[in-house]
Amino acid sequence: MTQLSFYIVSDIHGYIFPTDFSKRNQNLPMGLLKVNQLIEQERQHDDYSFKIDNGDFLQGSPLCHYLATEEQSSQPLTDIYNRLNFDFGTLGNHEFNYGLPYLQNILNHLHHPILCANIFDHNNAPLTGQGVNYFKRGDITIGVIGLTTQFIPNWEQPAHIKGLTFNSAVETLKCILPDVRKKSDVVVVSYHGGFERSLDTDIPTEELTGENEGSDILERFHKDIDVLITGHQHRDIAMIKNDTAIIQPGTRGTEFGKVTLTLDHEHRITDKQSTLVSVPSHLSLTLSNNDHSLLNELEDWLDTDITTLSEPMLVTHQFEARTHPHSLINLINYILLEKSGADIASTALFDSAKGFNQQVTMRDIINNYPFPNTFQVLELNGKGIKAALEKSASYFSVNDNNEITVSDTFLSPKPQHFNYDMYGGISYTIHAGAPVGQRVSDIKVGASPLEDTKTYTICVNNYRAVGGGDYKMFAEAPVVKDIQEEGAQVLIDYMTQHDVSYIPQVVNFKVII
């Protein structure tokens, strides 16, 4: 008997160190270096093993922001990954956030293959060079197919994906899986995407847009796939279903996924195990001199003072900050209105947002606006604006105790608080207990009631502008202004160049039953 194990991380998002960067000198049970330490300890017990990164490694943390904007080089990140000796990886959707040249540079310098069989360049060749790889462990042949969610054009800036073609993971497997199965003792699909249906009931858990195809892959191809690695949704999944080992190991290196196959002498799989292993709180980590130097450099930069506010804008309770106008949301929307000249602006409150103390640092701004979104001003009639408000209002629900809560559709299978927007330059009331699509009333732009046929301008981030979060009304609206500056930079520029001691109230809404 032979034991073959796969150790998987996904959605690291640049959280290499054991910190969430909310403050200095943290030692949290998270980060790629800690989780790798655990993996290396564990894999000593296996006959053969693989170490896999399932995508979203290039963007999402202050470290990534610092490397892309200040250093303008991914080399420190690449060096760390190369040192850790991954066997292979695949692309995540966030790999495109800093543009294709930046991504191409890291692909050229990584020592391990990045497999992606469903994204093609302008020459109709796999973007990463290969979509399939065959590995030998002893005399066992392991065929691996890398796949990425096809939904990237619905989120990404067009310039970042120019000339690329994104195909369905399901359709791609139809074409290539039979051949891989024929040539392999073990077949692994590493898919940066998640499950669109409940793994227990097969009932859809989201709109079936094609963003996540994991359930469809499992249903159609389980006989030919031994291990299905997933990601993107940041869920904790480890199970055997339809005789396929399934794994999804969360995010930020708080845990790893382990799939172990037992094979007999004829390379038949006799047993499959799928588990998640969390990083324990007591695990210590000694940084190398280079790592320590990089972290200190980053922490110093994060501690750079930006401005002083007349009073704090702290987010002490996120749900409350989403149900009542909050000074942080008011500040962001005010800056977006000033920057864009639009009638209306919108922003979400991100999960990492803690607001600002009186003294605002670079760290505060990046934690409050962590995504590299740029902005567009769209033209939309009143009917379209109302539709956007109604989409945001679907965030709420009323429970059996007659309390306003978050709708299950925004919590499961993946929390989507970032898809609830609050608007500036417009006042409105949300009736949380009313039917979805009929919840918003008393809408005024400035002092005037919203008119269905009148044209307004609205400033939204680029994710929203292409319809991200199922805001279809924005995807169809003409763009009248393109602001090619990232959210954090827009805030930094405004707060360093303007007096922020008094910010007019531009956010005016209420949520009632």
C-alpha positions in Angstrom: 0.0 0.0 0.0 1.1 3.5 -0.8 0.0 6.8 0.8 -0.3 9.8 -1.4 -1.2 13.1 0.2 -2.1 16.5 -1.2 -1.6 19.6 1.0 -3.6 22.5 -0.2 -3.9 26.2 0.6 -6.1 28.6 -1.3 -7.0 32.3 -1.1 -3.9 33.3 0.8 -4.3 36.9 -0.6 -0.8 37.9 0.3 -1.2 37.1 4.0 2.3 35.6 4.3 3.0 36.7 7.8 1.1 35.9 11.0 -0.7 39.2 11.1 -3.9 40.8 9.7 -2.0 44.2 9.8 -4.6 45.9 12.0 -1.6 46.7 14.3 2.1 46.0 14.7 3.8 43.1 16.2 1.0 40.6 15.9 1.5 36.8 16.2 -1.8 35.4 15.0 -2.6 31.8 14.0 -2.6 32.5 10.3 -0.4 33.3 7.3 1.4 31.2 4.7 4.6 30.9 6.6 2.9 29.3 9.6 0.6 27.1 7.6 3.6 25.9 5.5 5.5 25.0 8.7 2.6 22.8 9.7 2.4 21.2 6.2 6.2 20.4 6.2 5.9 18.7 9.6 2.9 16.7 8.5 4.1 15.6 5.1 7.2 13.8 6.6 4.8 10.9 7.4 3.7 10.3 3.8 5.1 8.1 1.1 4.5 10.8 -1.5 3.0 14.2 -1.3 2.2 17.4 -3.1 2.0 21.0 -1.9 -0.5 23.1 -3.8 -1.6 26.8 -4.0 -5.1 27.0 -5.4 -5.0 30.7 -6.4 -5.7 34.3 -5.2 -2.1 34.7 -3.9 -1.2 38.0 -5.6 -3.7 40.5 -4.1 -5.7 41.2 -1.0 -3.4 42.3 1.8 -1.4 45.5 2.7 1.7 43.6 1.7 0.4 43.0 -1.8 -0.7 46.7 -2.0 2.7 47.8 -0.9 4.6 45.7 -3.4 2.4 46.6 -6.3 2.2 50.4 -5.6 5.3 51.3 -3.7 7.9 48.8 -4.8 6.2 48.1 -8.1 7.7 44.6 -8.0 6.3 41.3 -7.0 9.7 39.8 -6.5 9.7 39.7 -2.6 6.4 37.6 -2.8 7.8 35.5 -5.6 10.9 34.8 -3.7 8.9 33.6 -0.7 6.8 31.2 -2.8 9.9 29.9 -4.5 11.5 29.2 -1.2 8.5 27.2 0.0 8.7 24.8 -3.0 5.1 24.3 -4.1 4.5 21.6 -6.6 2.0 23.5 -8.6 -0.6 26.2 -8.4 -3.4 27.7 -10.3 -4.7 31.2 -11.0 -7.3 33.0 -8.9 -9.6 35.8 -10.1 -7.6 38.4 -8.0 -4.4 37.6 -9.9 -5.5 40.0 -12.6 -6.1 43.0 -10.3 -2.7 44.7 -10.9 -2.8 44.2 -14.6 -1.4 41.6 -17.0 2.3 42.7 -17.1 2.5 42.4 -13.3 0.9 38.9 -13.4 3.0 37.8 -16.3 6.2 38.9 -14.5 5.3 36.7 -11.5 4.4 33.8 -13.7 7.8 34.1 -15.4 9.7 34.0 -12.1 7.8 31.3 -10.1 9.6 28.0 -10.0 6.4 25.9 -9.8 4.0 25.5 -12.7 0.8 27.5 -12.7 -1.9 25.4 -14.4 -4.9 27.0 -16.0 -6.7 25.1 -18.8 -9.6 27.5 -19.4 -8.0 31.0 -19.8 -6.3 31.7 -23.2 -4.2 34.6 -24.5 -4.5 36.5 -27.8 -2.7 33.6 -29.5 -5.2 31.1 -28.2 -2.6 29.5 -26.0 -3.0 28.8 -22.3 -2.2 32.1 -20.5 0.0 30.3 -18.0 1.7 28.2 -20.5 0.0 25.0 -19.6 -3.4 23.8 -18.3 -2.5 20.1 -17.6 0.6 18.5 -16.0 1.5 14.9 -15.3 3.6 14.2 -12.2 5.3 11.0 -11.3 5.5 9.8 -7.7 7.4 6.5 -7.8 5.6 4.6 -10.6 2.3 6.4 -10.0 1.1 8.9 -12.6 -0.9 11.9 -11.2 -2.7 14.0 -13.9 -3.5 17.5 -12.7 -5.9 20.0 -14.4 -5.9 23.6 -13.3 -9.0 25.7 -13.8 -10.2 29.2 -12.8 -13.6 30.7 -12.5 -14.8 32.0 -15.9 -16.5 35.0 -14.3 -13.5 37.3 -14.2 -14.7 39.6 -17.1 -17.7 40.4 -14.9 -15.4 42.0 -12.3 -12.1 42.9 -13.8 -11.0 46.2 -15.5 -11.2 45.5 -19.2 -7.6 46.8 -19.7 -6.3 44.1 -17.3 -7.7 41.2 -19.4 -7.5 42.6 -22.9 -7.2 39.8 -25.5 -7.9 37.0 -23.0 -10.6 34.4 -23.4 -12.3 32.8 -20.4 -14.0 29.5 -20.9 -16.3 27.5 -18.7 -14.6 25.0 -16.4 -17.3 22.4 -17.2 -16.9 22.8 -20.9 -13.1 22.6 -20.6 -13.3 19.4 -18.6 -15.6 17.9 -21.3 -12.8 18.3 -23.8 -9.7 17.4 -21.8 -10.7 15.2 -18.9 -11.1 11.9 -20.8 -7.5 12.0 -22.1 -6.1 12.9 -18.7 -8.1 10.1 -17.1 -6.7 7.6 -19.7 -3.1 8.6 -19.0 -3.3 8.9 -15.2 -3.6 6.6 -12.1 -4.9 9.6 -10.1 -6.7 12.6 -11.5 -6.7 15.9 -9.6 -8.7 19.0 -10.6 -7.5 22.2 -8.9 -10.3 24.7 -9.5 -10.3 28.3 -8.3 -14.0 28.4 -8.0 -16.6 27.1 -5.6 -19.9 25.3 -5.2 -23.1 26.8 -6.6 -25.3 24.2 -4.8 -25.6 22.8 -1.3 -23.3 19.8 -1.0 -26.0 18.2 1.2 -29.2 18.8 -0.8 -28.0 20.0 -4.3 -30.3 23.0 -4.0 -28.8 26.1 -5.5 -27.3 28.4 -3.0 -26.8 31.3 -5.4 -27.9 32.5 -8.8 -26.5 30.1 -11.3 -24.4 32.5 -13.3 -21.5 30.2 -14.0 -19.2 32.0 -11.5 -19.0 28.8 -9.5 -19.2 25.4 -11.3 -18.0 23.0 -8.6 -21.3 21.3 -8.1 -21.8 20.8 -11.8 -18.2 19.5 -12.1 -18.8 17.0 -9.3 -22.2 15.8 -10.7 -20.9 15.4 -14.3 -17.4 14.1 -13.8 -17.1 12.5 -10.4 -16.3 9.1 -11.9 -13.2 10.5 -13.5 -12.0 12.9 -10.8 -10.3 11.5 -7.6 -9.6 14.8 -5.9 -11.5 18.1 -6.5 -9.7 21.1 -5.0 -11.8 24.3 -4.8 -11.5 27.8 -3.5 -12.7 31.4 -4.2 -15.6 31.2 -1.7 -13.3 31.2 1.4 -15.3 28.2 2.8 -14.2 25.4 5.1 -15.0 22.2 3.2 -13.5 18.7 3.6 -15.6 15.7 2.6 -16.0 12.7 0.3 -18.9 12.9 -2.1 -19.8 10.7 -5.1 -16.5 8.9 -4.3 -14.5 12.1 -5.0 -12.4 13.8 -2.3 -13.4 17.4 -2.0 -11.5 20.2 -0.2 -11.7 24.0 0.2 -9.3 25.4 2.8 -10.7 28.8 3.8 -8.5 31.9 3.4 -5.5 33.8 4.7 -3.6 30.6 5.7 -5.6 30.0 8.9 -5.7 26.3 7.9 -4.7 23.9 5.2 -6.6 21.1 3.4 -5.2 17.6 3.4 -6.4 14.8 1.0 -4.8 11.4 1.5 -5.3 8.6 -1.0 -4.3 5.0 -0.3 -3.3 3.0 -3.4 -2.7 -0.7 -3.7 0.1 -2.4 -5.8 -1.9 -2.1 -8.9 -2.4 1.7 -8.3 -6.1 1.3 -7.5 -7.3 3.7 -4.8 -8.6 1.8 -1.8 -9.2 4.7 0.5 -9.8 8.5 0.4 -9.5 10.9 3.4 -10.3 14.6 3.3 -9.6 16.9 6.3 -8.9 20.5 7.3 -6.1 21.3 9.8 -6.1 24.7 11.5 -3.1 26.6 12.6 -2.9 26.4 16.4 -2.7 29.6 18.4 0.5 28.4 20.2 2.5 27.8 17.0 5.6 29.9 17.0 7.4 31.2 13.9 11.0 32.5 13.5 11.3 34.8 10.5 14.4 34.8 8.3 16.4 38.0 8.2 15.0 38.9 4.8 11.4 38.2 5.9 11.9 40.2 9.1 13.3 43.1 7.1 10.4 43.1 4.6 7.8 43.0 7.4 9.5 45.9 9.3 9.7 47.9 6.1 6.0 47.3 5.4 5.0 48.1 9.0 6.9 51.4 9.0 5.1 52.3 5.8 1.8 51.4 7.2 2.4 53.6 10.2 2.9 56.7 8.0 0.6 59.5 9.2 -1.9 60.8 6.7 -4.1 63.3 8.5 -5.7 64.3 11.8 -9.5 64.2 12.1 -11.6 66.5 14.4 -13.1 63.3 16.0 -12.8 59.6 15.6 -14.8 57.6 13.0 -14.6 54.2 14.5 -16.7 51.3 13.4 -17.6 49.6 16.7 -20.5 47.5 15.3 -20.5 46.7 11.6 -24.2 45.8 11.3 -25.2 49.1 13.0 -22.9 50.9 10.5 -24.8 49.3 7.7 -28.3 50.2 9.1 -27.6 53.8 10.1 -25.5 56.6 8.4 -21.9 56.3 9.7 -19.3 59.0 9.6 -16.8 56.7 7.8 -19.2 55.9 5.0 -20.2 59.5 4.8 -16.5 60.5 4.5 -15.8 58.0 1.7 -18.9 58.9 -0.3 -18.2 62.6 0.2 -14.7 62.2 -1.2 -16.1 60.1 -4.1 -18.6 62.8 -4.9 -15.9 65.5 -4.8 -13.5 63.5 -6.9 -16.1 62.4 -9.5 -18.4 65.4 -9.7 -21.3 62.8 -9.9 -24.8 63.4 -8.4 -24.6 60.1 -6.4 -21.8 57.9 -5.1 -21.9 54.5 -3.4 -19.6 52.4 -1.2 -19.7 49.3 0.8 -18.4 48.8 4.3 -15.7 46.1 3.9 -15.2 43.3 6.5 -11.8 44.7 7.4 -13.1 48.2 8.1 -12.6 49.4 11.6 -12.9 53.1 10.8 -10.5 55.8 11.9 -9.1 57.2 15.1 -8.3 60.9 15.1 -4.8 60.2 13.9 -5.2 58.5 10.5 -2.3 56.3 9.2 -1.7 54.5 5.9 -2.6 51.3 7.8 -6.0 52.6 8.6 -6.8 53.6 5.1 -5.7 50.3 3.5 -7.6 48.3 6.1 -10.7 50.3 5.5 -10.4 50.2 1.7 -8.4 47.0 0.9 -9.4 46.3 -2.7 -7.6 47.9 -5.7 -10.9 49.2 -7.1 -10.8 52.1 -9.5 -14.0 54.2 -10.2 -16.3 55.0 -13.0 -19.1 57.6 -13.4 -22.1 56.1 -15.1 -25.2 57.7 -16.6 -28.4 56.1 -15.3 -32.0 57.1 -15.3 -34.1 57.2 -12.1 -35.5 53.8 -12.7 -32.0 52.3 -12.8 -31.0 54.2 -9.6 -34.1 52.8 -7.9 -33.1 49.3 -9.1 -29.7 49.7 -7.6 -31.1 50.8 -4.3 -33.5 47.8 -4.3 -30.6 45.4 -4.9 -28.8 46.8 -1.9 -32.0 46.7 0.2 -32.2 42.9 -0.5 -29.4 42.7 2.0 -31.8 42.8 4.9 -34.3 40.4 6.3 -36.7 40.4 9.3 -36.5 37.4 11.7 -39.2 35.7 13.7 -38.6 38.1 16.6 -39.4 41.0 14.2 -35.8 42.2 14.3 -33.9 43.4 11.2 -31.1 41.0 10.3 -28.9 40.1 7.3 -30.5 38.0 4.6 -29.3 34.5 4.3 -28.4 35.1 0.6 -25.7 37.5 1.8 -24.3 35.1 4.4 -24.3 31.7 2.7 -22.5 30.0 1.2 -20.1 33.0 1.4 -20.5 36.2 3.4 -21.1 39.1 0.9 -21.4 42.2 3.0 -19.3 43.9 0.3 -22.3 43.6 -2.0 -24.4 45.9 0.2 -23.9 49.5 -0.8 -24.7 52.7 1.0 -25.3 55.8 -1.1 -24.3 59.5 -0.9 -26.0 62.5 -2.5 -29.3 60.7 -2.2 -31.7 60.1 0.7 -33.9 57.0 1.0 -35.8 54.7 3.4 -35.5 50.9 3.3 -38.4 48.9 4.5 -36.7 45.6 5.5 -39.9 43.6 5.9 -41.4 44.5 2.5 -41.0 42.2 -0.5 -37.7 42.2 -2.3 -37.8 44.8 -5.1 -40.4 46.9 -3.3 -38.4 48.1 -0.3 -37.1 51.5 -1.0 -39.2 54.7 -0.6 -38.9 58.5 -0.1 -36.0 58.7 -2.6 -34.6 62.2 -3.1 -31.5 63.3 -5.0 -30.5 66.4 -3.2 -33.8 68.1 -2.3 -35.7 66.8 -5.3 -37.7 63.5 -5.6 -36.0 60.8 -7.9 -37.6 60.9 -11.3 -37.8 57.6 -13.3 -37.0 59.1 -16.7 -34.5 61.7 -15.6 -30.8 61.0 -16.2 -28.4 61.0 -13.2 -24.7 60.4 -12.8 -23.4 57.9 -10.2 -19.9 57.1 -9.1 -19.3 53.4 -8.4 -16.2 51.2 -8.2 -15.1 49.2 -11.3 -16.4 46.0 -9.8 -19.9 47.5 -9.6 -19.5 49.2 -12.9 -19.3 45.9 -14.8 -22.3 44.5 -12.8 -20.3 42.8 -10.0 -22.5 41.6 -7.1 -25.4 41.2 -9.6 -25.9 44.9 -10.1 -27.0 44.4 -13.7 -28.3 48.0 -14.1 -24.7 49.3 -13.9 -23.3 47.0 -16.5 -25.6 48.4 -19.1 -25.1 52.1 -18.3 -22.8 54.4 -20.4 -19.5 55.4 -18.8 -19.0 59.2 -18.8 -15.9 59.3 -16.7 -13.1 56.9 -15.9 -11.1 57.5 -12.7 -8.0 55.3 -12.9 -7.0 55.6 -9.3 -7.3 53.0 -6.6 -9.7 53.5 -3.7 -7.0 53.8 -1.0 -5.1 56.3 -3.1 -8.2 58.4 -3.7 -8.7 58.6 0.0 -5.0 59.3 0.7 -4.8 62.1 -1.9 -8.0 63.8 -0.7 -7.1 63.6 3.0 -3.6 64.9 2.6 -4.6 67.8 0.3 -7.9 69.0 2.0 -9.2 70.1 5.3 -11.2 67.2 6.7 -12.2 68.8 10.0 -15.7 69.3 8.6 -17.4 66.9 6.2 -20.9 67.7 5.0 -23.5 65.0 5.6 -24.1 63.3 2.2 -25.3 59.9 3.5 -28.9 60.0 4.6 -30.9 56.8 4.8 -32.8 54.7 7.3 -33.7 51.1 7.6 -37.0 50.3 9.2 -39.3 47.3 9.4 
